[in-house]
Amino acid sequence: MTKGLEFHEAANLFPLLEGEEYETFKADIVEHGLLEPGVLCDGKILDGRNRYRVCQELGKPFPTREWDGQCGDPWTYVASVNLHRKHLDIIQRSRIAIRLREYYAPEMAKKKSEGQKKGGRRGGGDRKSKAARESTSASKDAQVDPPPDRTGPRSRASHKAAKAADVSGATVDRMRRIEGKGSKELNKAVDAKEISLVCAAALAGHFSKSQQDVILKGGMKAVKEALLSLKDREQDDTRHPIPGYNKTEQYAVECARCAITQLEQIPVKNPGRDKAFSRVEKWIEEQRRRP
């Protein structure tokens, strides 16, 4: 029997089974045996923590194999195998994406630093290529610069984490705002699906944590009133031209606001709400990547 194995840090992306779910899992192993060996990385359990716990409890051997480098890194591997096994909703996948981003961010920063050093040794070849691209872009139909992205630029780490967790970059941004600026009660409401990611991110972005708690105590009626107050502020802004926007850009902003208003009419408890938002978010990501 294998004893004393530690859990790999990447394995902790997903919570351990507890309570009735764990007992059901254990009963299945008792009846059918262990059908799949655990996976080790650097001598630690990368995949198979719950199987290991059951085997320890039952006094059974815990067969293992070494991780073969599948998916490129341990974190992406853990996300891939578990997302295929578990039926996770968009909220759970978004929280996993945040944890993945924490791992990917230093990796991406290191690659960027190495790329800059390499570019410097080439004597500025990258700068020339960038200038050439900008010249070509500027000559195309004499297009004006698009309005600034108010959500801020998304890093490569966010994109990679979003892809690994099967959510959009916009969803990751919203969850980052909720986890970073949202109160504990707001996060609980999100997990319980009492409020959508879109509404929760809006509350987290515009109200203090104490204000969020007060709003939540008033129920969905208070949430809607708070969001409507934000819309009123936005509408006041649209009565006058937005600085830096031409008429075409102003029209695009108005269209976007109309679309958002329509989407928010979908009831929070509608089972298709998250799927609808997810499809819209993926479409937006595709449009942003278009040349």
LUMLUM-489408 format. One record per residue (C-alpha): x negated, y, z negated. Coordinates in steps of 0.5 Angstrom, whole numbers, padded with zeros to 4 digits, always signed. Example, Ala and Ser with C-alpha at 12.3 -4.5 7.8 and 13.67 -1.06 7.14 Angstrom:
-0025-0009-0016-0027-0002-0014
// end
This chain:
+0000+0000+0000-0003+0007+0002-0003+0011-0004-0005+0018-0005-0004+0021+0001-0003+0029+0002+0002+0033+0006-0001+0037+0012+0001+0044+0012+0004+0044+0018+0009+0038+0016+0012+0043+0011+0015+0047+0017+0021+0043+0015+0024+0041+0008+0024+0034+0005+0030+0030+0005+0034+0031-0002+0040+0028-0005+0045+0024-0001+0041+0025+0005+0035+0022+0002+0039+0016-0001+0042+0015+0006+0035+0015+0009+0032+0010+0004+0038+0005+0005+0037+0005+0012+0029+0003+0011+0031-0002+0006+0036-0005+0011+0032-0005+0018+0025-0004+0015+0020+0002+0017+0021+0003+0025+0016+0008+0026+0009+0009+0023+0007+0016+0020+0002+0020+0023-0004+0023+0020-0009+0029+0022-0015+0030+0018-0013+0025+0013-0006+0028+0011+0001+0026+0013+0003+0030+0019+0009+0027+0021+0013+0022+0016+0013+0025+0009+0020+0022+0008+0018+0015+0010+0012+0016+0006+0016+0017+0000+0021+0012+0001+0015+0007+0002+0012+0009-0005+0018+0008-0009+0020+0001-0006+0013-0001-0007+0012-0002+0001+0006-0001+0005+0006+0005+0009+0003+0004+0016+0000+0010+0020-0004+0012+0026-0008+0018+0028-0005+0024+0031-0007+0024+0038-0007+0032+0040+0000+0031+0043+0003+0038+0044-0004+0042+0043-0004+0043+0036-0001+0040+0029+0004+0046+0028+0007+0045+0035+0007+0038+0035+0011+0038+0028+0016+0043+0031+0017+0038+0037+0018+0032+0034+0023+0034+0029+0027+0039+0033+0029+0033+0037+0031+0029+0031+0035+0034+0027+0041+0037+0029+0039+0044+0027+0043+0051+0029+0040+0057+0031+0039+0060+0024+0035+0054+0022+0031+0054+0028+0029+0062+0028+0027+0061+0021+0022+0055+0023+0020+0060+0029+0018+0065+0023+0013+0060+0020+0010+0058+0027+0009+0065+0028+0005+0066+0022+0000+0060+0024+0000+0063+0032-0001+0070+0030-0009+0069+0028-0010+0064+0033-0007+0069+0039-0011+0075+0035-0018+0071+0036-0016+0069+0043-0015+0077+0045-0022+0079+0041-0026+0073+0045-0022+0076+0052-0024+0083+0050-0031+0081+0049-0032+0077+0055-0028+0082+0059-0034+0087+0057-0039+0083+0059-0036+0083+0066-0037+0090+0066-0030+0093+0066-0027+0088+0072-0021+0087+0068-0020+0095+0068-0020+0095+0075-0015+0090+0076-0010+0093+0072-0011+0100+0075-0010+0096+0082-0004+0093+0079-0001+0100+0076-0003+0103+0083+0001+0098+0087+0007+0099+0082+0007+0106+0082+0008+0106+0090+0014+0101+0090+0020+0106+0091+0017+0111+0087+0020+0108+0081+0020+0112+0074+0018+0109+0068+0023+0105+0064+0025+0108+0057+0021+0105+0051+0023+0099+0048+0026+0101+0041+0025+0094+0038+0018+0094+0039+0013+0090+0043+0013+0082+0042+0007+0079+0041+0005+0073+0044+0005+0069+0038+0013+0071+0037+0014+0068+0044+0010+0062+0043+0014+0061+0037+0020+0062+0040+0019+0057+0045+0017+0052+0040+0023+0053+0036+0028+0053+0042+0030+0060+0041+0029+0067+0044+0024+0072+0043+0030+0077+0041+0033+0072+0036+0026+0071+0033+0025+0079+0032+0032+0079+0029+0030+0074+0024+0024+0077+0022+0028+0084+0020+0033+0080+0016+0027+0076+0012+0023+0082+0012+0028+0088+0010+0034+0084+0008+0036+0082+0001+0037+0075-0002+0044+0076-0002+0044+0078+0006+0039+0072+0007+0044+0067+0004+0050+0070+0008+0046+0068+0014+0044+0061+0012+0052+0060+0010+0054+0063+0017+0058+0068+0013+0055+0073+0018+0052+0073+0025+0044+0074+0026+0046+0081+0030+0050+0084+0025+0045+0082+0019+0039+0085+0023+0043+0091+0024+0045+0092+0016+0037+0090+0015+0035+0095+0019+0039+0101+0017+0041+0100+0010+0037+0099+0004+0037+0092+0000+0042+0095-0005+0046+0098+0000+0047+0091+0003+0049+0088-0003+0054+0093-0004+0057+0092+0003+0057+0084+0003+0061+0085-0004+0066+0088+0000+0067+0082+0005+0067+0082+0012+0072+0088+0012+0066+0092+0009+0061+0090+0014+0065+0092+0020+0066+0099+0017+0059+0099+0016+0057+0097+0023+0062+0102+0026+0059+0108+0022+0053+0106+0026+0056+0106+0032+0059+0113+0031+0052+0115+0030+0050+0112+0036+0056+0115+0040+0054+0122+0037+0047+0121+0040+0050+0120+0047+0054+0126+0047+0048+0129+0049+0043+0127+0054+0037+0122+0051+0031+0126+0051+0026+0122+0056+0032+0119+0060+0034+0121+0067+0042+0119+0069+0040+0112+0072+0037+0110+0065+0043+0114+0061+0048+0110+0065+0044+0103+0063+0044+0105+0056+0052+0106+0056+0053+0099+0060+0048+0096+0055+0053+0099+0049+0059+0097+0052+0056+0089+0053+0054+0089+0046+0061+0092+0044+0065+0086+0048+0060+0081+0045+0061+0083+0038+0069+0082+0039+0067+0074+0038+0070+0072+0031+0064+0070+0027+0067+0063+0025+0068+0062+0033+0063+0056+0034+0061+0058+0041+0059+0065+0038+0051+0063+0037+0051+0059+0044+0054+0065+0047+0049+0070+0044+0043+0065+0045+0045+0065+0053+0045+0072+0053+0038+0073+0049+0035+0068+0054+0038+0072+0060+0035+0078+0057+0028+0075+0056+0028+0072+0063+0030+0079+0066+0024+0082+0062+0019+0077+0065+0021+0079+0072+0016+0083+0076
// end
